[in-house]
């Protein structure tokens, strides 16, 4: 009897909860088998740039110079440029081209690893020891799992538990989010996924019950979003457009803002304080208040690559995560179940997609399937849930039958990317057809 009571308290009480547990087990299992754990293949490229703030500040102690950090990075991966992501300023000081935000996100797991090394009596020299890559990677996967748990709670406020569960399953296992939760978790996208969920949640809470704490929380989320990726400024449309479904709602909203202007000022101050971390770093380390991110790289708004970004075999977002099309189709039914989300989806999604594929490198380097759109997935989840709520019911076996192979395809393609069957940079239709549905590289004859 006691065992039954304990199990009842431990086991989830909803379909959404059970699905989350399945997702967590699948992700942990896949991460344990990932090939990059056996190589120094974590703190490289963009991730190496994000991470550099931490060892340079707290271990190699060479901020502004980078000599010891260069040595540490060379020892970690001798085949790579140890100065990748460095910017040399006219005053000969060295800073990083990547924002400081992901270093802040890594920091709890960085300090936890430091603590583990100390209690074990093991020396820490550079911050590139193996335990750092394990702990920070698992921590960033934890961010994604936290985002999925909170997203499930938000979806269940508007939709049935079963619809929320299916939506969560698709978003987690059948889109490129899986890759950026399991195989490349230190990239910014999984963390931004969590922050977008928190943005939706804190926006809803502030409009439902305006408090200073709610405004502070909203400002905190926005501040961290922008600290990680300044182009996420577009997501400010979420709190601006939430619930503006008619003219009367717009008038009411303007009155709400006027009534709670102190909350808005508080939120802006919080955003400014968080953003000042980057400015202070530049001033203290580089001797100037502003350093351009990604020098020489920019948006070309007159040269969009939307079609290629959505459908090409090289990086096509909807080719490699086809079930996200349900999130777009579901906009037609969002008003019926999640009306506050409708203006956000109508306005933000097309603008965000257009801007994403106006970046000078619209394929985003060595990446999988339009990774820059992952920040939109919590928003698209409401469109997907609307579609499923409308069409997925107990007798609609046809839709379930149609969705099942696409669910399996999404999971399979994530795995193919992880072992290189789907190439990160040079994918062609010939290669795609050659390896379609394969689970391993073909063995050479002889």
C-alpha positions as CSV (number, residue, x, y, z in Angstrom):
1,X,0.0,0.0,0.0
2,X,2.8,2.4,0.9
3,X,4.6,1.6,-2.4
4,X,1.5,2.3,-4.4
5,X,1.1,5.7,-2.7
6,X,4.8,6.6,-3.4
7,X,4.4,5.6,-7.0
8,X,1.2,7.5,-7.3
9,X,3.0,10.6,-6.1
10,X,6.0,10.1,-8.3
11,X,4.2,9.2,-11.5
12,X,2.8,12.0,-13.8
13,X,-0.9,12.6,-13.5
14,X,-1.5,13.8,-17.1
15,X,-0.8,12.5,-20.6
16,X,1.4,15.5,-21.0
17,X,3.5,14.5,-18.0
18,X,4.0,11.0,-19.3
19,X,5.0,12.2,-22.7
20,X,7.5,14.6,-21.1
21,X,9.0,11.7,-19.2
22,X,9.3,9.7,-22.5
23,X,11.0,12.7,-24.1
24,X,13.5,13.1,-21.3
25,X,14.4,9.4,-21.4
26,X,14.8,9.4,-25.2
27,X,17.0,12.6,-25.1
28,X,19.2,11.3,-22.3
29,X,19.6,7.9,-24.1
30,X,20.5,9.6,-27.3
31,X,22.9,11.9,-25.6
32,X,24.7,9.0,-23.9
33,X,25.3,7.4,-27.4
34,X,26.3,10.6,-29.1
35,X,29.7,10.3,-30.8
36,X,31.0,13.7,-29.8
37,X,31.4,12.6,-26.2
38,X,34.4,10.6,-27.3
39,X,36.2,13.5,-28.9
40,X,37.0,17.1,-28.0
41,X,34.1,18.2,-30.2
42,X,32.0,20.4,-27.9
43,X,33.7,23.7,-27.3
44,X,34.3,24.4,-31.0
45,X,33.1,27.0,-33.5
46,X,30.2,29.1,-32.2
47,X,30.1,27.3,-28.9
48,X,33.8,27.8,-28.4
49,X,33.1,31.6,-28.9
50,X,30.2,31.6,-26.4
51,X,32.2,29.7,-23.8
52,X,35.5,31.7,-24.1
53,X,34.2,34.3,-21.6
54,X,34.2,31.8,-18.7
55,X,37.7,30.3,-18.8
56,X,39.3,33.6,-19.9
57,X,37.7,35.3,-16.9
58,X,38.0,32.7,-14.1
59,X,40.7,30.3,-15.1
60,X,43.3,31.5,-17.6
61,X,42.9,35.1,-16.3
62,X,44.0,36.7,-19.6
63,X,41.0,38.8,-20.6
64,X,42.0,41.4,-23.2
65,X,45.1,39.4,-24.1
66,X,44.0,35.9,-24.8
67,X,47.5,34.3,-24.8
68,X,46.7,31.5,-22.3
69,X,43.2,31.0,-23.8
70,X,44.7,30.5,-27.2
71,X,47.0,27.9,-25.7
72,X,44.1,26.1,-24.0
73,X,42.1,26.1,-27.2
74,X,45.0,24.8,-29.2
75,X,45.6,21.9,-26.8
76,X,41.8,21.1,-26.9
77,X,41.6,21.0,-30.7
78,X,45.1,21.4,-32.4
79,X,43.4,21.2,-35.8
80,X,41.4,24.4,-35.3
81,X,42.2,28.1,-35.3
82,X,42.8,28.9,-31.6
83,X,41.8,32.6,-32.3
84,X,38.4,31.7,-33.9
85,X,35.9,34.3,-32.7
86,X,38.5,36.7,-31.4
87,X,38.4,40.4,-32.3
88,X,41.5,42.5,-32.2
89,X,40.8,46.1,-31.5
90,X,42.8,49.1,-32.7
91,X,44.3,49.4,-29.2
92,X,45.6,45.8,-29.5
93,X,43.1,44.5,-26.9
94,X,41.2,41.3,-27.6
95,X,37.5,40.7,-27.2
96,X,35.0,38.1,-28.5
97,X,32.7,38.5,-31.5
98,X,30.0,36.5,-29.8
99,X,27.6,38.0,-27.2
100,X,28.1,37.2,-23.5
101,X,24.6,35.8,-23.0
102,X,25.3,32.1,-23.5
103,X,28.3,32.3,-21.1
104,X,25.8,33.5,-18.5
105,X,23.6,30.6,-19.3
106,X,26.5,28.1,-19.0
107,X,27.8,29.6,-15.8
108,X,25.8,27.6,-13.2
109,X,27.1,24.3,-14.7
110,X,30.6,25.8,-15.1
111,X,30.7,26.6,-11.4
112,X,29.2,23.2,-10.5
113,X,32.0,21.5,-12.4
114,X,34.5,23.6,-10.6
115,X,33.1,22.6,-7.3
116,X,33.1,18.9,-8.3
117,X,36.8,19.1,-9.3
118,X,37.6,20.8,-6.0
119,X,35.9,18.3,-3.8
120,X,37.6,15.5,-5.7
121,X,41.0,17.2,-5.3
122,X,41.6,17.3,-9.0
123,X,43.3,20.3,-10.6
124,X,41.5,22.6,-13.0
125,X,43.8,24.4,-15.4
126,X,41.9,25.6,-18.5
127,X,38.2,24.8,-18.3
128,X,38.5,22.5,-21.3
129,X,38.7,19.3,-19.2
130,X,36.1,16.7,-20.2
131,X,33.8,17.1,-17.3
132,X,33.1,20.7,-18.4
133,X,31.7,19.6,-21.7
134,X,29.6,16.8,-20.0
135,X,28.1,19.0,-17.3
136,X,27.4,22.1,-19.4
137,X,25.9,20.0,-22.2
138,X,23.6,18.2,-19.8
139,X,22.7,21.5,-18.2
140,X,21.7,23.0,-21.6
141,X,19.6,19.9,-22.3
142,X,18.0,20.5,-19.0
143,X,17.0,24.0,-20.3
144,X,15.2,22.4,-23.2
145,X,13.4,19.9,-21.0
146,X,12.4,22.7,-18.6
147,X,11.1,24.6,-21.6
148,X,9.1,21.6,-22.8
149,X,7.6,21.1,-19.3
150,X,6.5,24.7,-19.1
151,X,5.3,24.7,-22.7
152,X,3.1,21.7,-21.9
153,X,1.6,23.7,-18.9
154,X,0.9,26.7,-21.1
155,X,-0.7,24.6,-23.9
156,X,-3.0,22.8,-21.4
157,X,-4.5,26.1,-20.4
158,X,-6.1,26.4,-23.8
159,X,-6.3,22.8,-25.2
160,X,-7.0,19.3,-24.0
161,X,-4.4,17.3,-22.2
162,X,-4.1,14.7,-25.0
163,X,-3.6,17.5,-27.7
164,X,-0.9,19.1,-25.5
165,X,0.8,15.8,-25.2
166,X,0.9,15.1,-28.9
167,X,2.1,18.7,-29.6
168,X,4.9,18.3,-27.1
169,X,5.9,15.0,-28.6
170,X,6.1,16.4,-32.1
171,X,8.0,19.6,-31.1
172,X,10.5,17.7,-29.0
173,X,11.3,14.6,-31.0
174,X,10.3,15.3,-34.6
175,X,11.9,18.7,-35.3
176,X,15.4,20.0,-35.3
177,X,15.0,21.0,-31.7
178,X,16.0,17.4,-30.9
179,X,19.4,18.0,-32.5
180,X,19.9,21.2,-30.5
181,X,18.8,19.6,-27.3
182,X,20.9,16.4,-27.6
183,X,23.7,16.5,-30.2
184,X,24.5,20.3,-30.1
185,X,22.9,21.5,-26.8
186,X,25.4,24.3,-26.2
187,X,24.3,26.1,-29.3
188,X,22.0,29.0,-28.3
189,X,18.8,27.6,-29.8
190,X,17.7,25.3,-27.0
191,X,18.2,28.0,-24.4
192,X,16.3,30.5,-26.6
193,X,13.5,27.9,-26.8
194,X,13.2,28.0,-23.0
195,X,13.3,31.7,-22.9
196,X,10.6,32.1,-25.5
197,X,8.4,29.8,-23.4
198,X,9.1,32.0,-20.4
199,X,8.3,35.1,-22.5
200,X,4.9,33.7,-23.3
201,X,4.3,32.6,-19.8
202,X,5.4,35.9,-18.1
203,X,3.5,37.9,-20.7
204,X,0.3,36.1,-20.0
205,X,0.8,36.3,-16.2
206,X,1.4,40.1,-16.3
207,X,-1.7,40.8,-18.4
208,X,-3.8,38.5,-16.2
209,X,-2.6,40.1,-12.9
210,X,-0.3,43.1,-13.3
211,X,2.3,43.2,-10.5
212,X,5.7,44.6,-10.0
213,X,7.1,41.1,-9.7
214,X,5.4,40.2,-13.0
215,X,6.9,43.2,-14.8
216,X,10.3,42.4,-13.3
217,X,10.1,38.8,-14.5
218,X,9.1,39.8,-18.0
219,X,12.0,42.3,-18.1
220,X,14.4,39.6,-16.9
221,X,13.4,37.2,-19.6
222,X,13.6,39.9,-22.3
223,X,16.9,41.0,-21.0
224,X,18.5,37.6,-21.2
225,X,17.0,36.9,-24.6
226,X,18.6,40.0,-26.0
227,X,21.9,39.3,-24.1
228,X,22.1,36.0,-25.9
229,X,20.9,37.1,-29.3
230,X,20.2,40.7,-29.9
231,X,18.2,39.9,-33.1
232,X,15.6,38.4,-30.8
233,X,14.4,42.0,-30.5
234,X,11.6,40.9,-32.8
235,X,10.2,38.8,-29.9
236,X,9.2,42.0,-28.2
237,X,6.1,41.7,-30.4
238,X,4.9,39.0,-28.1
239,X,4.1,41.2,-25.1
240,X,3.0,44.0,-27.5
241,X,0.5,41.9,-29.6
242,X,-0.7,39.5,-26.9
243,X,-4.5,39.5,-27.0
244,X,-5.0,42.3,-29.5
245,X,-7.8,40.6,-31.4
246,X,-10.0,43.6,-32.1
247,X,-10.1,47.3,-31.9
248,X,-11.7,47.3,-28.5
249,X,-8.9,45.1,-27.2
250,X,-6.4,47.6,-28.6
251,X,-8.0,50.5,-26.8
252,X,-8.2,48.5,-23.5
253,X,-4.5,47.6,-23.9
254,X,-3.5,51.3,-24.3
255,X,-5.4,52.1,-21.1
256,X,-3.7,49.1,-19.4
257,X,-0.2,50.4,-20.4
258,X,-1.1,53.9,-19.2
259,X,-2.3,52.6,-15.9
260,X,0.7,50.4,-15.3
261,X,3.4,52.6,-16.8
262,X,5.6,52.1,-13.7
263,X,5.7,48.4,-14.4
264,X,6.8,49.1,-17.9
265,X,9.6,51.4,-16.7
266,X,10.7,48.8,-14.2
267,X,10.9,46.2,-17.0
268,X,12.9,48.5,-19.2
269,X,15.3,49.2,-16.3
270,X,15.8,45.5,-15.8
271,X,16.4,44.9,-19.5
272,X,19.0,47.8,-19.5
273,X,20.8,46.4,-16.4
274,X,21.1,43.0,-18.0
275,X,22.3,44.5,-21.3
276,X,24.9,46.6,-19.4
277,X,26.8,43.3,-18.7
278,X,27.9,43.3,-22.4
279,X,28.7,47.0,-22.4
280,X,30.7,46.8,-19.2
281,X,32.7,43.8,-20.5
282,X,33.6,45.8,-23.7
283,X,34.6,48.8,-21.6
284,X,36.7,47.0,-19.0
285,X,38.3,44.5,-21.3
286,X,38.4,46.3,-24.6
287,X,38.6,49.9,-23.5
288,X,35.6,51.0,-25.6
289,X,31.8,50.9,-24.9
290,X,30.7,49.2,-28.1
291,X,32.1,46.5,-30.3
292,X,30.2,45.3,-33.4
293,X,28.9,41.7,-33.2
294,X,29.9,39.5,-36.1
295,X,32.0,42.1,-38.0
296,X,31.5,41.9,-41.7
297,X,28.3,39.7,-41.3
298,X,24.9,41.3,-41.7
299,X,21.3,41.1,-43.0
300,X,20.5,41.7,-46.6
301,X,16.8,42.6,-46.5
302,X,16.7,43.1,-50.3
303,X,18.1,39.6,-51.0
304,X,15.9,37.1,-49.0
305,X,16.3,33.4,-49.4
306,X,12.9,32.4,-47.9
307,X,12.2,29.6,-50.4
308,X,15.6,28.0,-50.0
309,X,15.4,28.4,-46.3
310,X,12.0,26.6,-46.1
311,X,12.3,23.9,-48.7
312,X,15.8,23.4,-50.1
313,X,17.6,20.1,-49.5
314,X,20.6,22.0,-48.1
315,X,18.8,23.5,-45.1
316,X,15.1,23.4,-45.7
317,X,13.2,24.0,-42.5
318,X,10.0,22.2,-43.6
319,X,11.9,19.4,-45.3
320,X,13.8,18.4,-42.2
321,X,11.0,19.3,-39.7
322,X,7.9,18.7,-41.9
323,X,5.3,18.5,-39.0
324,X,6.0,22.2,-38.2
325,X,3.7,22.9,-41.2
326,X,0.9,22.0,-38.8
327,X,1.9,25.0,-36.7
328,X,1.4,27.2,-39.8
329,X,-1.8,25.6,-40.9
330,X,-3.2,25.7,-37.4
331,X,-3.3,29.5,-37.4
332,X,-6.7,29.2,-39.1
333,X,-8.1,27.8,-35.9
334,X,-6.1,29.6,-33.2
335,X,-8.9,32.1,-32.5
336,X,-11.2,29.4,-31.5
337,X,-9.0,28.0,-28.7
338,X,-6.1,30.4,-28.0
339,X,-7.3,33.8,-29.2
340,X,-4.6,35.9,-27.4
341,X,-2.0,34.1,-29.6
342,X,-3.6,35.0,-32.9
343,X,-2.1,38.5,-33.5
344,X,1.3,37.2,-32.5
345,X,1.2,34.4,-35.0
346,X,-0.2,36.5,-37.9
347,X,2.3,39.3,-37.5
348,X,5.4,37.8,-35.9
349,X,5.8,34.6,-37.7
350,X,6.1,36.0,-41.3
351,X,8.4,38.8,-40.2
352,X,10.6,36.5,-38.2
353,X,10.9,34.0,-41.0
354,X,11.7,36.7,-43.6
355,X,14.3,38.3,-41.4
356,X,15.9,35.0,-40.6
357,X,16.6,34.1,-44.2
358,X,17.9,37.6,-45.0
359,X,21.0,36.9,-43.0
360,X,24.1,36.9,-45.3
361,X,24.6,33.2,-44.7
362,X,21.0,32.1,-44.9
363,X,22.0,28.5,-44.2
364,X,23.7,29.5,-40.9
365,X,26.9,27.6,-41.4
366,X,27.3,24.0,-40.3
367,X,23.7,23.6,-39.1
368,X,20.6,21.5,-39.4
369,X,17.3,22.5,-41.0
370,X,16.8,26.2,-40.3
371,X,18.0,26.2,-36.7
372,X,17.5,29.9,-36.3
373,X,13.7,29.4,-36.3
374,X,13.8,27.3,-33.1
375,X,12.9,30.4,-31.1
376,X,9.5,30.4,-32.8
377,X,8.6,26.8,-31.8
378,X,6.8,27.7,-28.6
379,X,4.6,30.1,-30.6
380,X,4.1,27.6,-33.5
381,X,3.1,25.0,-30.8
382,X,-0.2,26.9,-30.4
383,X,-0.9,26.7,-34.1
384,X,-0.1,23.0,-34.1
385,X,-2.3,22.4,-31.0
386,X,-5.1,24.3,-32.7
387,X,-4.8,22.0,-35.8
388,X,-4.8,18.9,-33.7
389,X,-7.7,20.1,-31.5
390,X,-9.7,20.6,-34.7
391,X,-8.9,17.4,-36.5
392,X,-7.4,14.9,-34.1
393,X,-10.2,13.1,-32.2
394,X,-10.8,9.6,-31.1
395,X,-12.3,8.4,-34.4
396,X,-9.9,10.2,-36.8
397,X,-7.6,7.3,-37.4
398,X,-6.7,8.6,-40.9
399,X,-4.9,11.6,-39.5
400,X,-3.1,9.5,-36.9
401,X,-2.0,7.1,-39.6
402,X,-0.7,10.0,-41.8
403,X,1.2,11.6,-38.9
404,X,2.9,8.5,-37.6
405,X,5.4,8.1,-40.5
406,X,6.2,11.8,-40.4
407,X,6.9,11.6,-36.7
408,X,9.3,8.7,-37.3
409,X,10.9,10.5,-40.2
410,X,11.5,13.6,-38.1
411,X,13.3,11.5,-35.4
412,X,15.2,9.5,-38.0
413,X,16.5,12.6,-39.8
414,X,17.8,14.0,-36.6
415,X,19.8,10.8,-36.1
416,X,21.0,10.9,-39.6
417,X,22.3,14.4,-39.1
418,X,24.1,13.3,-36.0
419,X,26.1,10.7,-37.8
420,X,26.7,12.7,-41.0
421,X,24.3,11.0,-43.4
422,X,22.6,14.4,-43.6
423,X,25.5,16.8,-44.2
424,X,25.6,20.0,-42.3
425,X,26.9,22.1,-45.2
426,X,26.9,20.4,-48.7
427,X,23.7,18.4,-48.8
428,X,22.3,17.6,-52.3
429,X,19.2,15.8,-53.5
430,X,21.4,12.9,-54.8
431,X,22.8,12.4,-51.3
432,X,19.4,12.8,-49.7
433,X,17.9,10.1,-51.9
434,X,21.0,7.9,-51.5
435,X,20.7,7.8,-47.7
436,X,17.0,8.2,-47.3
437,X,15.8,6.1,-44.3
438,X,19.2,4.6,-43.8
439,X,20.4,4.1,-40.2
440,X,24.1,3.8,-40.9
441,X,26.8,4.4,-43.5
442,X,26.9,1.7,-46.2
443,X,29.7,-0.8,-45.8
444,X,32.4,-0.7,-48.4
445,X,32.8,-3.9,-50.4
446,X,35.9,-5.8,-49.8
